[in-house]
Amino acid sequence: MTTDSFDRIKMPPGFWEGLRQLGIAPQDVARKAGLPLTIISEPAVNTAQYYAIWQAYSDLAGDIAQGMIKLATIYETAKYPPTVLATYHARDYRDALQRMVRYKQLCPPESLRMSENGEECAITLEWLVADQSCPPLLVGITLAFLLELGRRGTGQPLTARAVEFTQPMGDMHALEAYFGCQVRTDADHNRLTLHRNDLDRPFLTYNEQLLEILTPALDRTLDEHQGSRSVSDMAKWIMKRSLSGGRPDIRTVAKELGMSDRTLQRRLTDENTSFNHLLTQARHEQARMYLADASLDIKEVAFLIGYEDQNSFYRAFRAWEGDTPAHWRSAHAETHDEDASTPADRPDFH
């Protein structure tokens, strides 16, 4: 998947209506985000605009946790897009979550990973661009909605087993009251852990006839979406998601793509590349992106792209850019400042 594919993100249909119900004017959000008022009627926005809109709502809402909970609970079911309707009308909670994970592939810039183990079901949220630029409220409402889906579908006041966030999330008492469990805010992942036995609860909203219409259409769209991407693009996308956990290996990437490592090697060879070449590209591209974020120190950047040894990162970066990470960052910052001071070079959001 290329970066360009993240730059057409559909705003949830009920988002602006939900703001109105909370007494927040969409125009105020647009102005706070520094975007033209026409953004309210745009069917899709780019990643920067998407984050800016959510951050603006967060700022206007005041407390992150309160803003997240209010919007998650007030959101009207009738405003759900088809990808979410297919989860709301699923057979049971497990079916709903599995559909959510599958169809999230049609809704960048986030993805979900679900695993069941023992008495737990963990759903990890991953961002396809730098986590640091994502508004905490957007992270929170994404996980809250997964629990909200279960509550609405089953008609039961379900609680989570555990909730983890990587960033501060505001009113902890409100968060723990909403999720019904302890909430961590210094975690390594953004993750919702559910009680596994809740996944067998049937949905009162189950609609077999509607699913017979929605599922084939969504599956066709997903197949077309995946078919339009090369194997190398998809492999590199998976690598970028996995870098902070260490150096991803070919078996892990192949498994996520649904093929053997030998098949993946052959497909990459057919596309005139290799696993190691893609891994180097993924690290290089992510390094440039993370270094552009001045809030990250260079040691953190090295870790985020899978280097345990900072010196190894320095050597690799010199090979890529012919410069040290610190010098590259300084030069990039100077260029960015010059661009920001020139009106003609500012991004055009119209």
Salt bridges, closest charged atoms under 4 A:
GLU17 OE1 - ARG20 NH1 3.61
ASP28 OD1 - ARG31 NH1 3.44
ASP95 OD1 - ARG99 NE 3.08
GLU110 OE2 - LYS104 NZ 2.69
GLU116 OE2 - ARG94 NE 2.94
GLU116 OE1 - ARG196 NE 2.73
GLU119 OE1 - ARG161 NH2 3.52
GLU120 OE2 - ARG161 NE 3.12
GLU126 OE1 - ARG113 NH2 3.55
GLU126 OE1 - ARG241 NE 3.43
GLU148 OE2 - ARG152 NE 3.31
GLU164 OE2 - ARG191 NH1 3.91
ASP186 OD1 - ARG184 NE 3.12
ASP198 OD1 - ARG201 NE 2.83
ASP200 OD1 - ARG94 NH1 2.56
ASP219 OD1 - ARG102 NE 3.16
GLU256 OE1 - ARG113 NH2 3.45
GLU256 OE2 - ARG241 NH2 1.74
GLU285 OE2 - LYS236 NZ 2.93
GLU285 OE1 - LYS240 NZ 2.60
GLU321 OE2 - HIS284 NE2 2.63
GLU321 OE2 - ARG288 NH1 2.74
ASP323 OD1 - HIS327 ND1 3.38
